[in-house]
Amino acid sequence: MRQSASQVIRRPKLNMTSYSLNSLHLRKPWVIAWWSLAFPGFGHIACGNMAKGVFLFIGEALINEMANINLAIVYSFTGEFARAKEILDTQWLLLYCGILAFSIWDSYRLAIECNKLSVLADREHAPINPTYIGPASINVLDKRNPWIPMVWSLLAPGIGQLHTVGTTKAVFLMVVSFSVIVASNALPALGYTAVGDFQQAKAVINWQRFINIPSFYGFAAWDAYVTAVEINKLFVLEQARYFRDTFQNAAARKPLPRQGG
C-alpha cells in the first residue's frame, strides 16, 4: 500500500543503527564553532556529520604537518619567535587558514540548521524507536550517568563513545588519538617524567604531534558527556509519548477537575 503524504516522516528525531546513534537536538552554535577552532572537523562531528568532519580533520592534519604549525606555536609560547618563523612554511599556512575559516563558519551554520530541524521534529512529534536489534549489536535508549562516559574518555579518547552507542565515532577517535600519542612519544615522556628525568622527557617528545593530544581528550570527554545527556532526554521523551498515547484517555479533561469540596 502506498504511504500517504501525512504518514511520511519528514524530519526523524533519531536514527540508531548497529554502529551509531545520531539524533536531532539543540546545540549551542558558538560551542560548535569553538571546537572547529580547536581542531577543524570536531564541530561537524559534534553535529553528527561524520563524513564532512573526518574529511576536514584529515585535511587539517596533513596541512598542519606540512606547515609545522604546532611546532611554531610551541616555539612562540616559549619566546623563540625567530625559530618559529624559520620552521613555519607560509605556503601551507595559507591553505590551513582557508580550511580553518571554512570549518568554523560551516559548523556554526550547521548547528543553527540542526537546531531548526530539531524544533520542527519536536513539533511534528516525530516517532522515536527506542530499540534497534541488528546483526552486529543490540542498541537501546536507556538512562546513563553522563559522568561515566566522560571519565572513560579522559582515560582513553573514544571509550566514552562506545558507552553512548557511538561505535563509528569511537573507532575514529581511538585510531587518531592513539596514533598521535604513539607518534608523539608521549608515553615514554610520561615515564621519564614519573621518575623525575624531565630533561630526557623533554628530549624524546615530538611537540608537533603532542600539542594535538589535549584537543582529542577534551573533545572526546565533552562529546561523551553531551551525548549521554541527550540520550537521557530522548529516553524521557519516548517514555512520555508512549504513556500518553497508550494509557491517556483522549476524552479526559486536562487538567482533571478536583474531587470533593
C-alpha positions in Angstrom: 0.0 0.0 0.0 1.3 3.4 -0.9 2.1 5.6 2.1 0.2 8.8 2.3 1.9 12.2 2.5 0.6 12.7 6.0 2.3 9.4 7.1 5.8 10.3 5.7 8.3 11.1 8.4 9.8 14.4 7.1 12.2 15.0 10.0 13.1 12.0 12.1 14.3 12.7 15.6 16.6 9.7 15.9 18.5 7.3 13.8 20.0 4.3 15.6 22.0 1.5 13.9 24.4 -1.2 14.9 27.2 1.2 14.9 25.9 4.7 15.8 23.2 6.8 17.3 22.5 10.1 15.6 19.8 12.5 16.7 18.5 16.0 16.2 18.8 18.1 19.4 19.6 21.7 20.3 23.2 22.7 20.2 24.9 26.0 21.0 26.4 27.2 17.7 29.3 29.1 19.4 30.4 26.0 21.2 30.4 24.0 18.0 32.4 26.8 16.3 34.9 26.7 19.2 35.5 23.0 18.7 36.1 23.7 15.0 38.7 26.3 16.0 40.3 23.8 18.4 40.6 21.3 15.6 38.8 21.5 12.3 36.3 18.7 11.9 35.4 18.3 15.5 32.5 20.8 15.2 31.0 18.8 12.3 31.4 15.5 14.2 29.7 17.1 17.2 26.7 17.9 14.9 26.5 14.3 13.7 28.1 14.9 10.3 30.9 12.3 10.5 31.7 12.3 6.8 32.5 16.0 6.4 34.1 16.1 9.9 36.5 13.3 9.1 37.4 14.9 5.7 38.2 18.3 7.3 40.1 16.6 10.1 42.3 14.7 7.7 42.9 17.8 5.6 43.8 19.9 8.6 46.2 17.2 10.0 48.1 16.9 6.7 48.4 20.6 6.1 49.3 21.2 9.8 52.1 18.6 9.5 53.4 20.2 6.2 53.4 23.7 7.6 54.8 22.8 11.1 52.1 25.0 12.7 52.1 23.2 16.0 55.8 23.3 16.4 55.8 27.0 15.6 53.1 27.5 18.3 55.3 25.8 20.8 58.3 28.0 19.9 56.1 31.1 20.1 54.9 30.2 23.6 58.5 29.8 24.7 59.6 33.1 23.3 61.6 31.7 20.4 59.9 33.8 17.7 62.8 33.7 15.3 62.9 29.9 15.3 59.1 29.7 14.9 59.3 32.0 11.9 62.2 29.9 10.4 60.4 26.5 10.6 56.9 27.7 9.5 56.0 27.1 5.9 53.9 30.1 4.9 52.5 28.5 1.7 51.0 25.6 3.6 49.9 28.1 6.3 47.7 30.0 3.9 46.0 26.7 2.9 45.5 25.9 6.6 43.8 29.3 7.2 41.2 28.5 4.5 40.3 25.2 6.0 40.1 26.6 9.5 37.9 29.5 8.5 35.5 27.3 6.5 35.3 24.7 9.3 34.4 27.4 11.8 31.8 29.0 9.6 30.2 25.8 8.2 30.0 24.1 11.6 28.3 27.2 13.1 25.8 27.3 10.2 25.2 23.5 10.5 24.5 23.9 14.2 21.9 26.5 13.5 20.2 24.4 10.8 20.2 21.3 13.1 18.5 23.4 15.8 15.8 24.4 13.4 15.3 20.8 12.3 15.2 19.7 16.0 12.4 22.2 16.8 10.4 21.1 13.7 10.8 17.4 14.6 9.5 18.1 18.1 6.5 20.0 16.7 5.7 17.2 14.3 6.0 14.6 17.0 8.5 12.5 15.0 8.4 8.9 16.3 11.4 7.6 18.3 12.3 3.9 18.0 13.9 3.1 21.4 15.3 -0.3 20.4 17.5 -1.5 17.5 18.4 -5.1 17.1 20.9 -5.6 14.3 23.3 -8.2 13.1 26.3 -6.6 14.9 24.8 -5.3 18.1 21.7 -4.5 20.2 21.3 -0.8 21.0 18.6 0.7 23.2 17.7 4.0 24.7 18.2 3.9 28.4 19.3 6.1 31.3 23.0 6.8 31.5 25.1 8.7 34.0 26.8 11.3 31.9 29.9 11.4 34.1 30.7 7.8 33.5 31.4 8.1 29.7 33.2 11.4 30.4 35.6 9.7 32.8 36.2 6.9 30.4 37.0 9.3 27.7 39.6 11.1 29.9 41.3 7.7 30.4 41.3 6.9 26.7 39.6 9.0 24.0 36.8 7.1 22.2 35.9 4.7 25.1 33.2 7.0 26.3 31.6 7.0 22.8 31.4 3.2 23.0 29.3 3.6 26.1 27.0 6.1 24.4 26.2 4.0 21.3 28.7 5.7 19.0 30.9 2.9 17.7 31.8 4.7 14.5 32.8 7.9 16.3 34.6 5.8 18.9 36.7 3.9 16.3 37.7 7.2 14.7 38.7 8.9 18.0 40.6 5.9 19.2 42.6 5.4 16.0 43.6 9.0 15.6 44.3 9.7 19.3 46.3 6.5 19.9 48.2 7.1 16.7 49.1 10.6 17.8 50.0 9.5 21.3 52.4 6.9 19.9 53.9 9.2 17.3 54.5 12.0 19.8 56.4 9.7 22.2 54.0 10.9 24.9 54.1 7.6 26.8 58.0 7.4 27.1 58.0 11.1 28.1 55.4 10.3 30.8 57.6 7.5 32.1 60.7 9.8 32.3 58.5 12.4 34.0 57.3 9.9 36.6 60.9 9.1 37.6 61.9 12.8 37.6 64.0 12.8 34.4 62.5 15.9 33.0 65.3 16.7 30.6 65.0 13.3 28.9 61.3 13.6 28.8 61.7 17.0 27.0 64.2 15.5 24.6 62.1 12.5 23.4 58.8 14.2 23.0 57.6 15.2 19.5 55.9 18.6 20.1 54.5 18.9 16.6 52.2 15.9 17.4 52.0 16.2 21.1 50.2 19.5 21.1 47.2 17.9 19.5 46.6 15.5 22.4 44.7 17.9 24.7 42.2 18.7 21.9 41.5 14.9 21.4 41.0 14.3 25.1 38.9 17.4 25.6 36.6 16.8 22.7 36.1 13.1 23.5 35.2 13.9 27.1 32.9 16.7 26.2 31.2 14.8 23.4 30.6 11.7 25.5 29.0 13.8 28.3 26.7 15.7 25.9 25.7 12.6 24.0 24.8 10.9 27.3 22.7 13.9 28.4 20.8 13.9 25.0 20.2 10.2 25.1 18.6 10.6 28.6 16.4 13.4 27.1 15.3 11.1 24.2 14.6 8.3 26.7 12.3 10.5 28.8 10.6 11.9 25.6 9.9 8.5 24.2 8.6 7.2 27.5 6.3 10.2 27.9 4.9 9.8 24.4 4.3 6.1 24.9 2.4 6.5 28.1 0.4 9.4 26.7 -0.6 7.6 23.5 -1.2 4.2 25.2 -2.8 5.0 28.6 -4.1 8.5 28.5 -7.8 8.9 27.7 -8.1 11.4 24.8 -11.5 12.5 26.1 -10.3 13.3 29.6 -10.4 16.9 30.6 -6.9 18.3 31.2 -6.3 19.3 34.0 -8.7 16.9 35.7 -11.3 18.5 38.0 -10.7 18.4 41.7 -12.8 15.8 43.6 -14.9 16.8 46.6 -15.1 20.2 48.2 
